[in-house]
Amino acid sequence: MTAAVIFGCSGLTLTEAERAFFAEIRPWGFILFRRNVDSPEQVRALTQALRDAIDDPQAPILIDQEGGRVQRLGPPHWPKYPPGCAYLEAAGDPATARELVRLGARLMAHDLKALGITVDCLPVLDVPVPGAHDIVGDRAYAGDPATVSLLGRAAAEGLLAGGVLPVIKHMPGHGRAFADSHKELPVVHADLATLDAWDFAPFKALSDMPIAMTAHVVFDAIDRKRPATTSRKAIRMMREHLGFNGLILSDDLTMQALSGSLTDRAHAALKAGCDVVIHCNGDMEDMRAVAAGVGRLKGASRRRADAALARIVHTPEPLDTAAARARLDGAILGRLDAARGPDVGEAQASGPVP
């Protein structure tokens, strides 16, 4: 039995309690954070241990490796990458930025695949509006839907070419939220026509991607009572109007935008139509509560999960990593370091920002 859940773990190695719990519950996959990362050798050992715990050598292992504020792997063992907005800023035009975004994502995939990480929670397809909360901010590729769609696809293609699955997020759009869903529930009052032309557009443009992550945001034009993650109306809209037929993951269940117990949150997200839920913090008591609200991964959800994993390329596109890094550094990182100072891209998110 595989459970419709992705769990984190508490540290750099698995505890015996975690091994036993994962063997019992058999989550579909796992997600890593900064607390789980020290060295390449350690991360490779951890990803192997996670898969061994559930006796599944193909179990997906996820990470948030966007660049900028949200980069779980960083110096000294891994390069720093720029935030999403930096590509267009440095390139000056969307066509050149597209090439650089794909290159950056291809390099990230190279880093991740070497560690046994097979899914990156990227690209961010949110399109910020003026005055919106900066939880998206510089993570966005651009300030208009067409450019976000162009550069988001470039990132997804770079990851896929390197043998790593992309996750489009945060469906159907977090760019209009005036609150941080990690701390409170954002409510968006825009009408459907406005949402369709702006917020939804990148998700429709990338509806062929294998995996998407939901937004913990209420869109009162869709469902006045529930955030998209737990709204049957919103999930149906994602399927029917946005045309997304891939695997839908919830954002992290511990975020304060959601209400009720963790058991209730997990149950509500799956009942609404999410295929798999995510719990990030690695707390054993929390994980047991989530597990109580999660059933088997079966039926259409199982088929979507299998179809997503089938898109992993096991022989990545050839890459001269030294030349590619030199190209990226010269085109983006050098310019941005000179303009902004020495710490660009090194800041790490202190908590989960999936």
C-alpha positions as CSV (number, residue, x, y, z in Angstrom):
1,M,0.0,0.0,0.0
2,T,1.2,3.5,-0.9
3,A,-0.2,6.4,1.1
4,A,-1.3,9.6,-0.7
5,V,1.3,11.7,1.2
6,I,4.8,13.2,1.0
7,F,6.6,13.6,4.3
8,G,9.8,15.4,5.5
9,C,12.2,14.0,8.1
10,S,13.8,15.7,11.1
11,G,17.5,15.8,10.4
12,L,20.5,14.7,8.5
13,T,19.9,11.0,9.0
14,L,16.8,8.9,9.7
15,T,16.0,8.0,13.2
16,E,14.8,4.5,14.0
17,A,11.4,5.9,14.8
18,E,11.2,7.5,11.4
19,R,12.3,4.3,9.6
20,A,9.6,2.3,11.4
21,F,6.9,5.0,10.8
22,F,7.7,5.3,7.1
23,A,7.8,1.5,6.7
24,E,4.4,1.3,8.3
25,I,2.7,4.2,6.4
26,R,4.6,3.9,3.0
27,P,4.3,7.5,1.8
28,W,4.4,8.1,-1.9
29,G,7.5,10.3,-1.5
30,F,9.6,12.6,0.7
31,I,10.7,16.3,0.7
32,L,14.0,17.7,1.9
33,F,14.8,21.0,3.6
34,R,17.9,22.8,4.8
35,R,17.8,20.8,8.1
36,N,18.4,17.7,6.0
37,V,21.4,19.0,4.0
38,D,25.1,19.0,4.9
39,S,27.3,17.5,2.2
40,P,26.8,15.6,-1.0
41,E,27.7,12.3,0.5
42,Q,25.3,12.9,3.4
43,V,22.4,13.8,1.1
44,R,23.0,10.8,-1.2
45,A,22.9,8.6,1.9
46,L,19.7,10.2,3.2
47,T,17.9,9.8,-0.1
48,Q,18.9,6.2,-0.3
49,A,17.8,5.6,3.3
50,L,14.4,7.2,2.6
51,R,13.8,4.9,-0.3
52,D,15.1,1.9,1.6
53,A,12.7,2.6,4.4
54,I,9.7,2.0,2.2
55,D,11.4,-0.5,-0.1
56,D,10.8,1.6,-3.2
57,P,13.9,2.6,-5.2
58,Q,11.8,4.8,-7.4
59,A,10.1,6.8,-4.6
60,P,10.1,10.5,-5.6
61,I,12.2,12.8,-3.4
62,L,11.4,16.5,-3.7
63,I,13.1,19.7,-2.8
64,D,12.6,23.5,-3.2
65,Q,15.5,24.6,-5.3
66,E,14.4,27.8,-6.9
67,G,17.4,30.0,-6.3
68,G,17.5,33.3,-4.4
69,R,15.6,33.1,-1.1
70,V,14.4,29.6,-1.7
71,Q,17.5,27.4,-2.2
72,R,17.9,24.4,0.1
73,L,21.3,23.4,-1.5
74,G,23.9,26.2,-1.4
75,P,27.5,27.0,-0.9
76,P,30.0,25.7,-0.1
77,H,29.0,22.4,-1.7
78,W,26.6,23.7,-4.3
79,P,26.4,26.9,-6.4
80,K,24.2,29.8,-5.6
81,Y,21.5,30.4,-8.1
82,P,19.7,33.7,-8.8
83,P,16.0,34.4,-7.9
84,G,13.5,34.0,-10.7
85,C,13.3,37.7,-11.5
86,A,17.1,38.0,-12.0
87,Y,17.1,36.3,-15.4
88,L,15.0,38.9,-17.2
89,E,16.7,41.7,-15.2
90,A,20.1,40.6,-16.4
91,A,19.2,39.5,-19.9
92,G,17.1,42.6,-20.8
93,D,14.8,40.7,-23.1
94,P,12.5,37.6,-22.8
95,A,14.2,35.6,-25.5
96,T,17.7,35.8,-24.0
97,A,16.2,35.3,-20.5
98,R,14.5,32.1,-21.7
99,E,17.8,30.7,-22.7
100,L,19.3,31.6,-19.3
101,V,16.4,30.2,-17.3
102,R,16.6,26.9,-19.1
103,L,20.3,26.8,-18.5
104,G,19.9,27.5,-14.8
105,A,17.3,24.8,-14.4
106,R,19.4,22.3,-16.4
107,L,22.3,23.0,-14.0
108,M,20.0,22.6,-11.0
109,A,18.8,19.3,-12.4
110,H,22.4,18.2,-12.7
111,D,23.0,19.0,-9.0
112,L,19.8,17.3,-7.9
113,K,20.1,14.1,-9.9
114,A,23.6,13.5,-8.5
115,L,22.0,13.4,-5.0
116,G,19.1,11.1,-5.8
117,I,16.6,14.0,-5.8
118,T,14.1,13.6,-8.6
119,V,11.5,16.4,-8.2
120,D,12.1,20.1,-7.9
121,C,9.2,22.4,-6.7
122,L,9.9,24.8,-9.6
123,P,8.8,26.8,-11.7
124,V,6.9,29.5,-9.8
125,L,4.1,30.6,-12.1
126,D,2.6,33.2,-9.9
127,V,2.3,36.7,-11.4
128,P,2.5,39.4,-8.8
129,V,0.3,42.5,-8.9
130,P,1.3,45.9,-7.4
131,G,1.0,45.9,-3.7
132,A,0.8,42.1,-3.3
133,H,2.6,40.4,-0.4
134,D,6.3,39.8,-1.1
135,I,6.1,36.1,-0.3
136,V,6.2,35.7,-4.1
137,G,8.2,38.9,-4.9
138,D,11.5,38.2,-6.6
139,R,10.7,34.5,-6.9
140,A,8.4,35.5,-9.9
141,Y,10.1,35.4,-13.3
142,A,8.3,38.6,-14.5
143,G,5.4,40.9,-13.9
144,D,3.2,39.8,-16.8
145,P,1.6,36.4,-17.6
146,A,3.0,36.0,-21.0
147,T,6.6,36.3,-19.9
148,V,6.0,34.2,-16.8
149,S,4.6,31.5,-19.1
150,L,7.6,31.7,-21.4
151,L,10.2,31.6,-18.7
152,G,8.3,29.1,-16.6
153,R,8.3,26.7,-19.5
154,A,12.0,27.2,-20.0
155,A,12.6,26.2,-16.4
156,A,10.4,23.2,-16.7
157,E,12.1,22.1,-19.9
158,G,15.6,22.5,-18.3
159,L,14.6,20.3,-15.3
160,L,13.0,17.6,-17.5
161,A,16.1,17.5,-19.8
162,G,18.2,16.8,-16.7
163,G,16.0,14.0,-15.4
164,V,14.2,15.9,-12.7
165,L,10.4,16.5,-12.7
166,P,9.1,20.1,-12.4
167,V,6.2,21.2,-10.1
168,I,4.3,24.2,-11.4
169,K,3.1,26.3,-8.4
170,H,1.1,27.7,-6.8
171,M,-2.0,26.8,-8.8
172,P,-4.2,28.6,-9.7
173,G,-2.0,31.6,-8.7
174,H,-0.6,33.3,-5.6
175,G,0.5,36.6,-7.1
176,R,-2.6,38.5,-6.2
177,A,-2.5,37.5,-2.5
178,F,-2.0,40.4,0.0
179,A,-1.1,38.0,2.8
180,D,1.5,35.3,3.4
181,S,-0.3,32.0,3.4
182,H,2.4,30.6,5.8
183,K,0.9,32.9,8.4
184,E,-2.7,33.6,7.5
185,L,-5.3,32.9,4.9
186,P,-5.2,35.2,1.9
187,V,-8.5,36.1,0.2
188,V,-8.6,37.3,-3.4
189,H,-11.6,39.3,-4.6
190,A,-10.9,39.6,-8.3
191,D,-13.6,38.5,-10.7
192,L,-13.1,35.4,-12.9
193,A,-12.4,37.3,-16.1
194,T,-9.5,39.1,-14.4
195,L,-8.2,36.0,-12.8
196,D,-8.4,34.1,-16.1
197,A,-6.5,36.8,-18.1
198,W,-3.8,37.2,-15.5
199,D,-3.4,34.6,-12.6
200,F,-4.6,31.5,-14.4
201,A,-2.8,32.2,-17.8
202,P,0.6,30.6,-17.0
203,F,-1.0,27.5,-15.5
204,K,-3.1,27.0,-18.6
205,A,0.0,27.6,-20.8
206,L,1.9,24.9,-18.8
207,S,-1.1,22.5,-18.3
208,D,0.9,19.7,-19.9
209,M,3.4,19.5,-17.0
210,P,3.4,16.4,-14.8
211,I,2.9,17.9,-11.3
212,A,1.3,21.0,-9.8
213,M,1.1,22.4,-6.3
214,T,-1.9,24.2,-5.0
215,A,-2.2,27.7,-3.4
216,H,-3.6,28.1,0.1
217,V,-5.6,31.1,-1.1
218,V,-9.4,31.7,-1.2
219,F,-10.6,33.0,-4.5
220,D,-14.1,34.2,-3.7
221,A,-15.1,34.2,-7.4
222,I,-14.7,30.4,-7.2
223,D,-15.3,29.4,-3.5
224,R,-16.0,32.0,-0.8
225,K,-15.5,29.5,2.0
226,R,-12.4,27.4,1.2
227,P,-8.9,27.9,0.0
228,A,-8.1,26.3,-3.3
229,T,-6.3,23.4,-1.6
230,T,-9.4,22.2,0.1
231,S,-12.0,23.5,-2.4
232,R,-13.7,20.9,-4.6
233,K,-14.8,23.8,-6.8
234,A,-11.3,25.1,-7.2
235,I,-9.8,21.7,-8.0
236,R,-12.5,21.0,-10.5
237,M,-11.7,24.4,-12.1
238,M,-8.1,23.4,-12.3
239,R,-9.0,20.2,-14.1
240,E,-11.7,21.5,-16.4
241,H,-10.8,25.1,-17.1
242,L,-7.1,25.2,-16.7
243,G,-6.9,21.8,-18.4
244,F,-4.4,20.3,-15.9
245,N,-4.5,16.5,-16.0
246,G,-1.4,15.8,-14.0
247,L,-0.7,15.1,-10.4
248,I,-2.0,17.7,-7.9
249,L,-0.1,18.2,-4.7
250,S,-1.2,20.3,-1.8
251,D,1.1,22.9,-0.4
252,D,2.4,22.2,3.1
253,L,-0.4,21.3,5.4
254,T,1.2,23.0,8.4
255,M,0.8,26.5,6.9
256,Q,-1.5,28.7,9.0
257,A,-3.7,29.6,6.0
258,L,-5.4,26.2,6.6
259,S,-7.6,25.5,9.6
260,G,-8.6,22.5,11.6
261,S,-6.4,19.6,12.8
262,L,-3.7,18.2,10.6
263,T,-5.9,15.1,10.2
264,D,-8.8,17.3,9.1
265,R,-6.6,19.3,6.7
266,A,-5.2,16.2,5.0
267,H,-8.7,14.6,4.7
268,A,-10.2,17.9,3.3
269,A,-7.4,18.4,0.7
270,L,-7.8,14.8,-0.6
271,K,-11.6,15.0,-0.5
272,A,-11.5,18.2,-2.5
273,G,-9.5,16.5,-5.3
274,C,-5.8,16.9,-4.4
275,D,-4.0,13.6,-5.3
276,V,-1.3,13.8,-2.7
277,V,-0.8,16.0,0.4
278,I,2.5,17.4,1.6
279,H,3.7,17.6,5.3
280,C,7.1,19.3,5.6
281,N,8.3,19.8,9.2
282,G,9.4,16.2,10.0
283,D,7.7,16.3,13.4
284,M,6.6,12.7,14.3
285,E,3.5,13.7,16.2
286,D,2.4,15.8,13.3
287,M,3.1,13.1,10.8
288,R,1.0,10.6,12.7
289,A,-1.9,13.1,12.7
290,V,-1.6,13.6,8.9
291,A,-1.3,9.9,8.3
292,A,-4.7,9.5,10.1
293,G,-6.3,11.6,7.5
294,V,-4.7,10.0,4.5
295,G,-5.8,7.0,2.6
296,R,-4.2,4.8,-0.1
297,L,-3.0,6.4,-3.4
298,K,-5.3,4.6,-5.8
299,G,-7.5,5.0,-8.9
300,A,-7.1,8.1,-11.0
301,S,-4.7,9.6,-8.5
302,R,-2.4,6.5,-8.7
303,R,-2.5,6.6,-12.5
304,R,-1.5,10.3,-12.5
305,A,1.3,9.6,-10.0
306,D,2.6,6.8,-12.2
307,A,2.3,8.9,-15.3
308,A,4.3,11.7,-13.7
309,L,7.2,9.4,-12.7
310,A,7.2,7.9,-16.2
311,R,8.3,11.3,-17.5
312,I,11.6,11.1,-15.7
313,V,14.4,11.0,-18.3
314,H,16.9,8.4,-17.1
315,T,19.6,9.4,-19.6
316,P,19.8,13.2,-19.2
317,E,20.5,15.6,-22.1
318,P,24.3,16.0,-22.5
319,L,25.7,18.9,-20.5
320,D,29.2,20.5,-20.3
321,T,28.7,21.6,-16.7
322,A,31.8,23.8,-16.5
323,A,30.9,25.7,-19.7
324,A,27.3,26.0,-18.6
325,R,28.2,27.4,-15.2
326,A,30.6,29.8,-16.8
327,R,27.9,31.0,-19.2
328,L,25.4,31.4,-16.3
329,D,27.8,33.1,-14.0
330,G,29.0,35.5,-16.7
331,A,25.5,36.3,-17.9
332,I,23.7,36.7,-14.6
333,L,25.6,36.2,-11.3
334,G,28.5,38.4,-12.1
335,R,26.3,41.3,-13.2
336,L,23.9,40.9,-10.2
337,D,26.8,40.6,-7.7
338,A,28.3,43.8,-9.0
339,A,24.9,45.6,-8.9
340,R,23.6,44.3,-5.6
341,G,26.5,43.3,-3.5
342,P,28.1,39.9,-2.5
343,D,25.2,38.1,-1.0
344,V,22.8,37.8,-3.9
345,G,21.2,34.3,-4.0
346,E,22.7,33.1,-0.8
347,A,19.8,33.9,1.6
348,Q,18.0,30.8,2.6
349,A,14.3,30.6,3.5
350,S,14.1,29.9,7.2
351,G,11.1,27.7,7.0
352,P,9.2,25.8,4.3
353,V,8.3,28.0,1.3
354,P,7.1,25.2,-1.1
